[in-house]
């Protein structure tokens, strides 16, 4: 198979979807790998390393897309890339289609087979390709929050840990999955008082055991959430629903009752966000203020720590890339239920029920 690795064009996105080690493994299996010049520079990987591994540098981005049978990316295609795709091509990347109707419509119209990292789901419910970036984003969310709590950044001017004679500040985390767990780990390490709202009683028990009772875990009853964030200085949105939009668990009214100068970080913004007041921002213009509360809603948080994120991501995605390239789409998905669950669009139809449900498309739009 001919695999294309284009350079990401999203604002300050420095990750690359494959390392030279992965390229070498594909080439040894007889596959052809095309890269766009400079594709790995942001992650400290130069063209020479890819060439030594067996990759070919494509003459242009357009040529790469025209030639490749499968495009492997990190983030979803942007509108300026739409015209580069061709019918029947496989796209393997993070997609988050429930929050992007324009991209969904394009993939359907163009008949691109789109496989989303974030909906590949194992039998036990784990999502292995979402996990590494959720770990990175969860840890970064707290560090980002501490930055914007500083008075010089428009925040209230507090230190989460407090000091001797000064109380710790409170961090509330909405969602106790991978993002929430990693956010809690960093918040506790910084000395904050931490409350995690999580729907699953089993996950609440796990978090309580894992952190040895150092945090408070609660079910996400609206009144309890409202009361907790009212006294919090940092609130992190960490809820994820496979393939579907994230529910707004924090309303504008709840935001309006928060302390002026406090911060919310919405890690779930790719899927629509946990806060009613959330809207996507970029690393170049990351924050805005609503009801006196600073909102950070960047959709590609791990993109600015690419030397960590690229390797963490490609370690997990590569086995699936190799399987698709070696077996072909039909055989690979038929033999691997987890990979099949990653298929969001195929042959001009929505192939994931949660994506169809997000747009009320009905079962008739869902492919077999």
Phi, psi and omega in degrees: 000150177262119184248132180251133179242094180275161176284136179289143182242359177297150185308121178049045174258107187253003178284161173229148189281345181211142178266165176304328178299317178295319177301314181300318180296319178295316181296324178296333179272005176092008179272160180250130182240124177253134175238152172276137182304133180084007187302327185252006185303320181295338179257012178078022181243113184269167182302323182300322179295320179291319179296319178298331179279350178114000180284155174253138175274120182288148181297330179199165176300319181298316179297320179301312181294321181295326186272323188288140174273331177227130176258124179247118183236183172257306183251166182298149176298142174266160184308326181290350177262349187304315185293348183279339183281159174227158184301140178086352180287148176262132175243125181236112187189177165287133183240312181052053187292336182299339179250014185214080182296324181298317179293318178301312180299320179297313183297323177294310183297320183278348182059046173273137173276111187250118179249124185260128176307318191285347178253003171291118190227128178283168184301328181273007177094351179290145178243093191295333182271347174273331187305309186297321180284333175292322177298313180296311184295321180297317179292319180292329184304320180290318179297321177296315180301317180296327178297312186279353172283346179292144181300325181292344178255009180095359182277181185288336176092052180234157173254124186305321185284343191064190174216180179305125180089356179234130185296151172295154175267162187257135174244128175249132180241124181262102183113126185247028177279213183298313179299310183298317179299315182290325175296318179297321180301314181287318180299318178293321179298329179277357175093014182280163169270124191239133172237131179242127174261124184216133184290320185283124179293326178296320180290324176299317179296319179299314181297320179297318179291315184299318182265010175053042176074013184283348177232171177256131176245134183220152171289151188278057173293134185307317181295322180291320177298313181301317181292322182291314184287339178298330182250011181264151175260340176220128177236129183244125177272117187226030181269139178221134176239123186304115174078341185254171177290148176284133178289146177279094182276346177240117183274168177298324179297318178298318178299320183295340181266000177283164180287135179299135180092000175277173191231140168241137176240116184259093180288341182271012187298332177303328182257018177111339174095152179273339185255137179300333183268006183280144168212148185299138174234180181235167177297332179286332180218074196279337189231157171211168185241131173230129179054033178080002183254130179283127180251126173245114187226046179285132187275350179228059183308313184291351184297340182264003171235058191293332181293334172272310190291320182301313183289322178297319181288310185294331175302325183271325183281330189304314180303326178286322175301313181298319180296315180295316182296321185279317184266341188087159186301309187297312182291320181298314182286328179291330184267352185223098181302326179295315178296320178301324179292344177281345182287116180261324180220136177207133176054039176079013179230151172288129185249002179240120185304322182292325177293316177299318181295325181300332181245015179052044182278340179083160184296336182295342181269356185265123180288165181291000000 
